[in-house]
Amino acid sequence: MSFGGRLSTFLVLLAVAVGAAVYAVVTFLTPNPQVVDFTGAQAVGAPVDLTVQTVGAIGFGKHPTWVSYLVKDPGGQWIHSTVWKVPAHTRINVTVEQYDSGSPLRNQQWGLVQGTTGGTASLNGTTFSVYNSYDANGVGHTFAIPTIGLNVPLVGVDPNATNTCGAAPCTTNYVHNVMRFSFTSPGPGEYPWQCFVPCGLGFLYGNGGPMSTINYMGGFLDVAA
Ligand SMILES: [Cu+2]
């Protein structure tokens, strides 16, 4: 091969390598979950119904064994996304189907319901304002939006149940708790939400993996004007 031929082969291979490296870095730095949009799902000003589920293992994708949240889109499909777009200054009625087991909380403060309408939540229809995580099955996860002072403990299911959901999306035939609460969305902006229970089993202090990766135990409330 001529010098020119070898040079152009080298340059092409170099360009491919550089392109692949840039692609890898950019994809790594910009996790880009699908935004599930609730802004057009109801009349302007009407409450938004937001239904999510928490599962012990997502069962598919890059990290099938990781704990995760899923959301039901306005069409009723379960979506693996933790970025939810809602209208500002609107009542959000949240239902959480909690399919995971729980344990006592490391910080009892997380058992306190805060920032919801009326300062309460309900567990399978029973209203409460504080949950003692040493009771019954403990707490599996929390749903918290720290910037607006919202926190709700999500109570764990019976660890001895034989109908535990193995992979998402879970159907209500599997053992689960239904947690409900409402809150008023703040003004427009991006509000990070997260779980505070160190539920990333197998990671340092339980806070790595799903706890520190968007689309698993945390995401954003994308509040639109
Ligand atoms: Cu969690």
Boltz pocket constraint, residues with backbone or C-beta under 6 A from the ligand:
constraints:
  - pocket:
      binder: B
      contacts: [[A, 67], [A, 140], [A, 141], [A, 142], [A, 195], [A, 196], [A, 197], [A, 198], [A, 199], [A, 217]]
      max_distance: 6.0
